[in-house]
Amino acid sequence: MRTLIIISAGILLALVALAMGKRSRLGSRGAAIAFIALWTVAMIANLGLGLSHGYSLAEELPILLVNILPAGLVAVGGAYLASRRSSPVHPGQAPQ
């Protein structure tokens, strides 16, 4: 249950980071990179918490990936879609 809450929070925070990045100088791509870096650090801290509660590293590493990947994919996918949407040139159309 805790893992589902962390995944959901990560996805929500990724969307918030993308929205904030779109409105700032950072841009969607920069916001996605910053979010992934900060989220990875937070999830490594979460791994440390699991290790301190007696779980082995072999048990915690798959959970680390499960916690990082969904939010990271949302951030990368959202930045990609935002860059495509803001691009004035459409596929198959020559730039003017």
N, C-alpha and C positions, 0 to 999 in steps of 0.2 A: 504494500500500500504506500509506503514511504517513497519508493522508487517512482510510482505513478505521480505522486504529488511533485516530486523534484522534476520529472520530465515535463509535466504540465506547467510548472513555474518557469522552467527554462524556455519553453516555447512562447509563453506569454511575454517574458522579458526580452526575448529575441525580437518579437513584433514591436514592442515598445522601443527598443534600441533602434530598429529600422525607421520607425516613425520619427524619432528624435533626430536621427542622422539625416533624414530627408529634409528636415527643417533647419539644419545647421550647416556650417561650412564643412563639416566632416563628410557628409554625403552618405549614401546607403552602403557603399562598399567599405568605407572607413568605419562606419558604425558596426558593420558585420564583423570586421576584423577585430575591433576593440571588444565587442561582445564575446566573440569566441575565445579570445585570450583571457578575459576576466572570468568567463564561465568555466573554462578549463582549470584555472587556478582555484575557483570555488569548489569544483568537483574533486580536485586533488586534496583539498582540505577535508572534504566529505570522505574520501578514501582513508585519510589519516584518522578520522573519527571512527570509521569502521574497524581499522586496525587496532585502535586503542580499546575497542570493545571486544577484542579477542578473535576477530575474523582474520583469516590468513590473506596474504597478498594474492594468492591464486583465486581465492573466492571474491576478492574485491575488484580485481582488474576488469572482469567482464561487466560488472555493475558500473564501473567508471565509464566504459565505452557506451553502455546503454544510457547513462545519464547525459553524456556529452553529445552523442550523435544526433538525436532528434532536434534539439535546439540549434545545433550547429548547421544542420541541413536546412532548417527554416531560415536561419540568418543568411546563409549563402544563396539559397533559392530566392529569398526576398530581395536581396541585393541584385541578383541577376535580373529578376523581373523588373525591378525599378530602373535598372540601367537600360534595359530594352525599351521600356515605356518612355523614358526621357530622350531616347535617341531619335533625332529627326529623320534619319534615313531608314526606310523600310527595306526588308529583304527583297532583292530583285530590282531595287530602284537605285540608280546611280546618284551619287551626291552632286549637288549643284554648286 
